Amino acid sequence: MAKTSNSEIAIIAEAHALAGSLETFKLKLPNGLDAPKVNAHVAVAQASVDKVDDLRKQLEKAIVDKQTHIKALQNDAKNIRTGVKAVFGDDSAEYKMVGGTRLSERKKPTTKG
């Protein structure tokens, strides 16, 4: 999964620096553009970025867990078929019941000639 983009981090850092400039120089800008408002937006944006990063980490862990469990189920199924084949034989009805192909039902190889 992709991490937070550098451009998002750069925008947050730039906004934080601009808010500092507004405070330092006591600039008065129209439309309520002041340091507290910009700092509030910076805090909300940073919190959103952090939340997305945390959710991505949770998703990655969930994907790995799912893949691990699916692989375990595949191994269980294979081992069950192998066990049934060993106990009942590869041409038994039991082997077919667990998903195996009976020896007598397999396609015979053709010879070229």
N, C-alpha and C positions, 0 to 999 in steps of 0.2 A: 504494500500500500504506500501511496505517496505521502510524504511528510508535508508539513506546512510549507508553502512556497516561499522562496526568498523575497518575492515581491510583496507578499502580505506582511512579512516581518519588516521589510523596508518601509512600507507605508505606515505601519504602526510607529516605528522608530522616528520617522520624519514628522508625523503628527505630534508625537511627544516632544520633539525638539522645537517645533513651531509653537507649541503651548508654552514651553519654557521661555521662548523669545517674547511672546506676548506678555508674560509676567514680568520679565526683566525690563522691557522697554515701556511697559504700561501703555501699550498700543490700544487705541479705541477703534474698533472696526465696526462696520454696519452689520445689521441682521443678527445681532447677538453673538458674533464670533469673538468669544473671549476665552481665556485660558481655562476656567473651570468647565466650560462646555466642551472644549476640545479634550481636556483630560478625562471627562466623563465618557466621551466617545472612545478614547484610547482604552480605558478600562474595560468597557463593554466589548470592544473588538478583541482585546487580548483574552478576555474570558471566553469568548466564542471560539477563538482559535485553540485555546487550551482544551475546551470541551470536545471539539472536533478531533484533536490529536488523541485524547483519551478514548473516544469512541472508536477511532481507527485501531488503537492498540487492542481494545476489547474484541473488535471484529477479527483481527488477525489471530488472536488467541482462540476464538470460537471456531475459526476455520481450521486451525491446526488440530484442535480437539476433535472436530467432526471427522477430519481425514484419518486421525488415529483410530477412532471408533469404527469407521467404515472398513479400514484395513483389518482390524481385529475380526470383524464379522466375516470378511472374505476368507481369512485364515480359518475361522471356525467352520465355515461351510466346506472348505476344501478338506479339512481334517475329518469332518463327519463323513464325507463321501469316501475318503481314503479308508476310514475305519470300516464302513459298511462293505466296501469292496474287499477288504482283507478278511472280514468275517464271513460274508455270504458269497463272495466271488463276483467277478465282473460281468457275469451273464445272468445275474439273479434279478428277480422282480424287486427285491428290496433295494438293490443298487439303482434301478430305474426310478423307484419311489423318491430317492433322495437327489434326483436330478442327473444321475449318470446315464450314459448311453450303453445299453447292453451290448456285449460282444457280438451276439448273433444279429443285432440290428445295425451294426456298423457297415458302412459301404465298403465292399471289397475293392482292393486296388486293381486297376486294370493293367494288363500288360500290353505293351506295343509289340506288334509282330506281324 
